[in-house]
């Protein structure tokens, strides 16, 4: 997850291992962590870009949530989104989201390397 200001300056970059999960679950968890991270800053306007079109459409109310494991994540996300006075959530292709994608890969690589070294 990458947090930038309105000038594109990176304010924060976070990554962590989530275990075995779907891309959409990981996308929801990144959204939740990002919203929690910026909440204390109380921004006037917030733009959220996700590379999961499904998650974007679900949080914007255009798609139903069919996967039961996404229901509680969606509920948490929509509750957090309501805390911001002016927020938009949009889709961004993975190719244009390289910073966040690189951080996600770092979390995966660190866990794979750790397991390989310990033999687990």
C-alpha positions, 0 to 999 in steps of 0.5 A: 500500500502506498500513500501519497500527497496531492503532489505525488510525494510518497508519505508512507509505504506499507507491506506485510505478509497476509498468508494464503489469501485471494487477490480480492481479500488482499486488496480489501485488506490493503484498503482497510490498512490505508484508510486506517493510516490516513484517518488520523491526518483528517484529509479534506479530500481522499482519492483511493486507487485499487487495481482490483476492479471487483473491489472498486465496484463493490465499495462503490455499490455497483457490484454485489458481494458474492464471496462470503469471505469478502462480506465483513471486509466490505462492511469494514471498508464502507464504514471507514470510507464514511469517515471521510468527507470527500472520497472517491475510489477508482480502478487503476490498472496494475501496470500503473500501480507499480509502487503498491505492486512492488511492496506487495511482492516484497511481502511475498518474497520475504515470506518465501525466502524465510520459508526456504531458509528455514525449510518450512 
